[in-house]
Amino acid sequence: MNNVNTPAAVGVSTPDLTKPVQPQSKQTGAGFGWVITKADQGELLSHQGLQQAGSPLQGDRANDRRVVTINTDGIANIYNRKADGSFAKEASIASKGLVNSATLSDDKLHVVTVSDDNMAGVHALGADGAWVTKTAISHDGPITLATFSADEMHVVTASDDHTAKVCDKMVDGSWVEKTTVQHDGPVNFVDFIDDGFRLVTSSENGTRQVTELK
């Protein structure tokens, strides 16, 4: 997976996005990333535009400092809200495959992306202001879900390969794969409970498991 561009590398050539827009949009296959497109620009974003796109999740995030979108080239773009309320591109995340979903952690300092080559990536904002790829998570089939725990200490991916994988954040800021949950069918639901200490997973075959995270 390629490293994320630094803010300086992507921000200079991108004009501020200050006017409300009426974007065309579509939900991605994984269900939690949104594509915002415009014919002659490729991508356009504003606070009002996100809300009009019909995504309550991303619309709510427009009230926070950062939002993440996916453009038609399969690249995730992170936007930072400025003091005047407009958004400017802060970074772009690319991978060997097309990114088809992306989600921010609650602290808005981490992003997990999922690409069509059965890979997920965890990316973090560094102290120097650059976004850095921390780890890559590989599955043997399409990844259907990826999300952070509420305390931002775990990230889980669920896949059609009958597994869910959990990576933990280490004290040095790195992310390490710690837990694999095995099912007898594609995993179609994952969620953290008890402030990230336990994980519940379920499969298309109707089975459900609760896993203690150490």
C-alpha positions as CSV (number, residue, x, y, z in Angstrom):
1,M,0.0,0.0,0.0
2,N,1.3,3.4,-0.9
3,N,2.0,6.0,1.8
4,V,-0.4,8.8,2.2
5,N,0.6,12.1,0.7
6,T,1.5,14.9,3.1
7,P,-0.9,17.9,3.5
8,A,1.7,20.1,1.7
9,A,1.8,17.8,-1.3
10,V,-1.9,17.7,-1.9
11,G,-3.2,21.0,-0.5
12,V,-1.4,23.6,-2.7
13,S,-3.2,22.8,-6.0
14,T,-6.6,22.3,-4.5
15,P,-8.9,25.4,-4.2
16,D,-10.9,26.0,-1.1
17,L,-14.4,24.6,-1.3
18,T,-16.6,27.3,0.1
19,K,-19.9,27.2,-1.7
20,P,-22.8,24.7,-1.1
21,V,-23.0,22.2,-3.8
22,Q,-25.5,19.7,-5.2
23,P,-23.2,16.7,-5.7
24,Q,-24.1,13.5,-7.4
25,S,-23.3,10.7,-5.0
26,K,-23.5,6.9,-4.5
27,Q,-22.9,4.6,-1.6
28,T,-20.0,2.3,-2.0
29,G,-20.4,-1.5,-1.8
30,A,-19.2,-1.8,1.8
31,G,-21.7,0.8,2.9
32,F,-19.8,3.4,4.8
33,G,-17.9,5.4,2.2
34,W,-19.4,7.9,-0.2
35,V,-18.3,9.0,-3.6
36,I,-18.8,12.8,-4.3
37,T,-18.4,13.5,-8.0
38,K,-18.6,16.4,-10.4
39,A,-18.1,16.0,-14.2
40,D,-15.4,18.6,-14.7
41,Q,-13.6,18.4,-11.3
42,G,-13.8,14.7,-10.3
43,E,-14.6,15.5,-6.7
44,L,-16.3,18.3,-4.8
45,L,-17.1,18.7,-1.2
46,S,-18.8,21.1,1.2
47,H,-20.6,20.9,4.5
48,Q,-24.0,21.4,2.9
49,G,-23.1,19.2,0.0
50,L,-22.3,16.2,2.2
51,Q,-25.6,16.5,4.0
52,Q,-27.4,16.7,0.7
53,A,-25.7,13.6,-0.5
54,G,-27.9,11.7,1.9
55,S,-25.3,10.1,4.2
56,P,-26.2,10.9,7.9
57,L,-22.9,9.4,9.0
58,Q,-20.7,11.6,6.8
59,G,-23.1,14.6,7.2
60,D,-22.7,14.5,11.0
61,R,-18.9,14.3,10.5
62,A,-19.1,17.5,8.5
63,N,-19.7,19.2,11.8
64,D,-16.4,18.0,13.0
65,R,-12.9,18.9,11.9
66,R,-12.4,16.2,9.2
67,V,-14.4,14.2,6.7
68,V,-13.3,11.5,4.3
69,T,-14.6,10.8,0.8
70,I,-13.8,8.4,-2.1
71,N,-13.4,9.8,-5.6
72,T,-14.2,8.0,-8.9
73,D,-10.5,7.0,-9.2
74,G,-10.7,4.9,-6.1
75,I,-8.7,7.2,-3.9
76,A,-9.7,8.3,-0.4
77,N,-9.4,12.0,0.3
78,I,-9.3,13.6,3.7
79,Y,-10.7,17.1,4.1
80,N,-10.0,19.5,7.0
81,R,-12.6,22.1,8.0
82,K,-11.1,25.6,8.2
83,A,-12.0,28.4,10.6
84,D,-14.4,29.9,8.1
85,G,-16.3,26.6,7.8
86,S,-15.0,25.7,4.3
87,F,-13.2,22.5,3.6
88,A,-9.7,22.0,2.1
89,K,-8.1,18.8,1.0
90,E,-5.6,17.6,3.6
91,A,-4.4,14.3,2.3
92,S,-5.0,11.5,-0.3
93,I,-4.8,7.8,0.4
94,A,-4.2,5.4,-2.5
95,S,-3.6,1.7,-2.6
96,K,-2.7,-1.0,-5.2
97,G,-6.4,-1.7,-5.6
98,L,-9.2,0.8,-5.8
99,V,-10.3,2.1,-2.4
100,N,-14.0,1.3,-2.1
101,S,-14.7,2.4,1.5
102,A,-13.1,4.6,4.2
103,T,-14.1,5.5,7.7
104,L,-12.7,7.9,10.3
105,S,-12.1,7.0,14.0
106,D,-14.1,9.0,16.5
107,D,-11.0,11.1,17.3
108,K,-10.6,11.9,13.6
109,L,-6.9,11.0,13.8
110,H,-7.2,7.6,12.1
111,V,-8.7,6.3,8.9
112,V,-9.3,2.7,7.8
113,T,-9.6,2.1,4.1
114,V,-10.8,-1.0,2.3
115,S,-9.7,-1.7,-1.3
116,D,-10.9,-4.1,-4.0
117,D,-7.8,-6.3,-3.7
118,N,-8.9,-7.7,-0.3
119,M,-6.7,-5.3,1.6
120,A,-7.4,-2.8,4.3
121,G,-5.1,-0.2,5.6
122,V,-4.9,1.8,8.9
123,H,-3.6,5.4,8.5
124,A,-2.8,7.9,11.2
125,L,-2.1,11.6,11.4
126,G,1.4,12.2,12.7
127,A,2.7,14.9,14.9
128,D,4.2,16.6,11.9
129,G,0.8,16.9,10.2
130,A,1.4,14.1,7.6
131,W,-0.9,11.1,7.3
132,V,1.1,7.8,7.4
133,T,0.1,4.3,6.6
134,K,0.5,2.2,9.8
135,T,-0.4,-1.3,8.7
136,A,-2.0,-3.4,6.0
137,I,-4.6,-6.1,6.7
138,S,-4.9,-8.9,4.2
139,H,-7.9,-11.2,3.7
140,D,-8.5,-14.1,1.3
141,G,-11.8,-12.7,0.1
142,P,-13.6,-9.3,-0.2
143,I,-13.7,-7.2,3.0
144,T,-17.3,-6.3,3.8
145,L,-16.8,-4.2,7.0
146,A,-14.0,-2.2,8.7
147,T,-14.4,-0.1,11.8
148,F,-12.6,1.3,14.9
149,S,-13.5,0.7,18.6
150,A,-14.8,3.6,20.5
151,D,-11.5,4.0,22.3
152,E,-9.5,4.0,19.1
153,M,-7.4,1.2,20.4
154,H,-8.7,-1.6,18.0
155,V,-9.7,-1.9,14.4
156,V,-11.7,-4.8,13.0
157,T,-12.2,-6.1,9.5
158,A,-14.8,-8.6,8.4
159,S,-14.5,-10.7,5.2
160,D,-16.2,-13.2,3.0
161,D,-13.3,-15.4,3.7
162,H,-15.1,-16.5,7.0
163,T,-12.8,-14.4,9.3
164,A,-12.7,-11.2,11.2
165,K,-9.3,-9.7,12.1
166,V,-8.5,-7.3,14.9
167,C,-5.5,-5.1,15.0
168,D,-4.4,-3.3,18.2
169,K,-2.8,0.0,18.7
170,M,0.6,-0.3,20.5
171,V,2.1,2.3,22.8
172,D,4.5,3.4,20.1
173,G,1.6,4.2,17.8
174,S,2.1,1.1,15.5
175,W,-0.8,-1.2,14.8
176,V,-0.3,-5.0,15.1
177,E,-2.7,-7.8,14.1
178,K,-3.6,-9.6,17.3
179,T,-6.9,-11.6,16.9
180,T,-8.5,-13.6,14.2
181,V,-12.1,-14.8,14.7
182,Q,-13.1,-17.8,12.5
183,H,-16.6,-18.5,11.3
184,D,-18.1,-21.3,9.1
185,G,-19.4,-18.7,6.6
186,P,-18.9,-15.1,5.4
187,V,-18.7,-12.6,8.3
188,N,-21.5,-10.0,7.9
189,F,-21.5,-8.2,11.2
190,V,-18.8,-7.0,13.7
191,D,-19.1,-4.6,16.6
192,F,-17.1,-3.7,19.7
193,I,-18.8,-3.9,23.1
194,D,-17.7,-3.0,26.7
195,D,-15.5,-0.1,25.5
196,G,-13.5,-2.3,23.2
197,F,-12.7,-5.2,25.5
198,R,-15.0,-7.6,23.6
199,L,-16.0,-8.2,20.0
200,V,-19.2,-9.6,18.7
201,T,-19.2,-11.2,15.2
202,S,-21.9,-13.0,13.2
203,S,-21.9,-14.9,10.0
204,E,-24.3,-15.4,7.1
205,N,-24.9,-19.0,8.4
206,G,-26.6,-17.6,11.5
207,T,-23.8,-18.2,14.0
208,R,-22.6,-15.5,16.5
209,Q,-19.5,-15.3,18.6
210,V,-18.3,-13.0,21.4
211,T,-14.5,-12.8,21.6
212,E,-12.6,-11.4,24.6
213,L,-9.8,-9.0,23.4
214,K,-6.6,-9.1,25.4
